[in-house]
Amino acid sequence: MSYFFDLGYFGIFLASFLAATVIPFSSDTVVVAMVAYGYNSTLTIFIATLGNTLGGLSSYALGWLGKWDWIEKYLKIKREKIKKMQLRIKKYTAIAAFLTWLPIFGDVIAVALGLLKINIYKVTLFMTLGKLARYVVIVYLWDYII
């Protein structure tokens, strides 16, 4: 963890980026610690949101590169069922992308959105809003409640 602290704001970006990939890592501790050490809350939120969104989009890109054949072969899910899931997720794109901030499940959602080729602009917008809300809440809790 001290590695991220040594890097300052870039450490916040890096920790947030990694936390949004398939690598099991949480950026919350780094973000809270930086704010506790006197880093600017607004800038910390902005940088953490940027890093986390770009990390989430890298998971989306991994999904985009995936192939339907792999899903059918390895997960044993039929193409008809995948098409139904795709229609359902397209209907709820905003909610799904917003929820990519969730630990563990968010990574899976981001990969699924990419695999299903959901509109990148919508995904980016709602993913960013969800991640921004997460960091605002985390920093607010630290700054004003604890």
Phi, psi and omega per residue, in radians:
M1 nan -0.623 -3.089
S2 -1.090 -0.427 3.104
Y3 -1.018 -0.766 -3.137
F4 -1.169 -0.653 3.126
F5 -1.136 -0.676 3.136
D6 -1.105 -0.466 -3.111
L7 -1.523 -0.083 3.099
G8 1.121 -2.338 -3.101
Y9 -1.099 -0.590 3.079
F10 -1.126 -0.576 3.073
G11 -1.103 -0.674 3.075
I12 -1.092 -0.813 3.127
F13 -1.024 -0.868 -3.088
L14 -1.100 -0.799 3.125
A15 -1.077 -0.733 -3.128
S16 -1.197 -0.674 3.098
F17 -1.082 -0.903 -3.109
L18 -1.063 -0.647 -3.118
A19 -1.122 -0.413 -3.095
A20 -1.684 0.065 3.096
T21 -1.718 -3.066 3.126
V22 -1.317 -0.022 3.070
I23 -1.313 2.213 -3.134
P24 -1.268 1.823 -3.082
F25 -2.773 2.576 3.092
S26 -2.100 2.315 3.141
S27 -1.596 -0.154 -3.048
D28 -0.977 -0.782 -3.127
T29 -1.076 -0.752 -3.139
V30 -1.121 -0.806 -3.120
V31 -1.079 -0.842 -3.135
V32 -1.107 -0.743 -3.135
A33 -1.104 -0.715 3.141
M34 -1.111 -0.753 3.105
V35 -1.128 -0.712 3.124
A36 -1.095 -0.576 3.124
Y37 -1.450 0.065 3.028
G38 1.772 0.118 3.074
Y39 -1.172 2.585 -3.118
N40 -1.055 2.149 -3.079
S41 -1.063 -0.802 -3.103
T42 -1.115 -0.792 3.137
L43 -1.160 -0.682 3.103
T44 -1.070 -0.781 3.112
I45 -1.075 -0.796 -3.129
F46 -1.054 -0.854 -3.088
I47 -1.174 -0.729 3.118
A48 -1.107 -0.720 3.118
T49 -1.115 -0.770 3.126
L50 -1.067 -0.871 -3.132
G51 -1.082 -0.762 -3.109
N52 -1.187 -0.655 3.097
T53 -1.155 -0.797 3.128
L54 -1.121 -0.647 3.055
G55 -1.114 -0.738 3.088
G56 -1.102 -0.660 3.110
L57 -1.216 -0.471 3.056
S58 -1.206 -0.619 3.050
S59 -1.175 -0.697 3.060
Y60 -1.018 -0.774 -3.136
A61 -1.104 -0.678 3.070
L62 -1.031 -0.758 3.098
G63 -1.110 -0.722 -3.132
W64 -1.024 -0.620 -3.134
L65 -1.353 -0.225 -3.125
G66 -1.180 2.835 -3.116
K67 -2.124 2.497 3.127
W68 -1.026 -0.644 -3.125
D69 -1.014 -0.644 3.133
W70 -1.117 -0.725 -3.132
I71 -1.099 -0.800 3.140
E72 -1.134 -0.751 -3.063
K73 -1.260 -0.882 -2.997
Y74 -1.583 -0.563 -3.129
L75 -1.748 -0.122 3.100
K76 1.001 0.718 3.092
I77 -1.890 2.217 -3.092
K78 -1.277 2.639 -3.089
R79 -1.013 -0.638 3.137
E80 -1.087 -0.723 3.130
K81 -1.167 -0.665 3.110
I82 -1.106 -0.727 3.128
K83 -1.097 -0.701 3.098
K84 -1.112 -0.745 3.106
M85 -1.073 -0.717 -3.125
Q86 -1.069 -0.771 3.122
L87 -1.106 -0.722 3.138
R88 -1.134 -0.784 -3.121
I89 -1.185 -0.650 3.084
K90 -1.050 -0.640 3.127
K91 -1.151 -0.601 -3.081
Y92 -1.982 0.577 -3.109
T93 -0.958 -0.811 -3.079
A94 -1.044 -0.808 -3.127
I95 -1.162 -0.795 -3.124
A96 -1.053 -0.829 -3.128
A97 -1.152 -0.672 3.111
F98 -1.055 -0.646 -3.074
L99 -1.404 0.068 3.106
T100 -1.178 -0.139 3.078
W101 -1.288 -0.307 -3.096
L102 -1.105 2.353 3.072
P103 -1.051 2.477 3.120
I104 1.132 -1.081 -3.108
F105 -1.116 -0.583 -3.129
G106 -1.066 -0.672 3.108
D107 -1.126 -0.744 3.123
V108 -1.117 -0.735 3.119
I109 -1.081 -0.791 -3.126
A110 -1.079 -0.763 3.107
V111 -1.101 -0.750 3.139
A112 -1.098 -0.725 3.116
L113 -1.061 -0.678 3.094
G114 -1.212 -0.790 -3.134
L115 -1.039 -0.667 -3.130
L116 -1.460 0.042 3.083
K117 0.999 0.731 3.110
I118 -1.255 2.544 -3.077
N119 -0.827 2.073 -3.069
I120 -1.089 -0.590 -3.112
Y121 -1.211 -0.771 3.088
K122 -1.115 -0.784 -3.138
V123 -1.039 -0.816 -3.114
T124 -1.080 -0.785 -3.127
L125 -1.046 -0.935 -3.057
F126 -1.315 -0.512 3.037
M127 -1.117 -0.790 3.129
T128 -1.074 -0.779 3.138
L129 -1.076 -0.724 3.122
G130 -1.136 -0.753 -3.125
K131 -1.233 -0.643 3.063
L132 -1.071 -0.819 3.133
A133 -1.025 -0.720 3.131
R134 -1.035 -0.877 -3.089
Y135 -1.239 -0.569 3.061
V136 -1.080 -0.790 3.136
V137 -1.116 -0.800 -3.126
I138 -1.048 -0.851 -3.112
V139 -1.208 -0.695 3.110
Y140 -1.047 -0.815 3.124
L141 -1.008 -0.742 -3.138
W142 -1.195 -0.862 -3.054
D143 -1.182 -0.720 -2.931
Y144 -1.932 -0.325 -3.082
I145 -1.910 -0.745 -3.059
I146 -1.473 nan nan
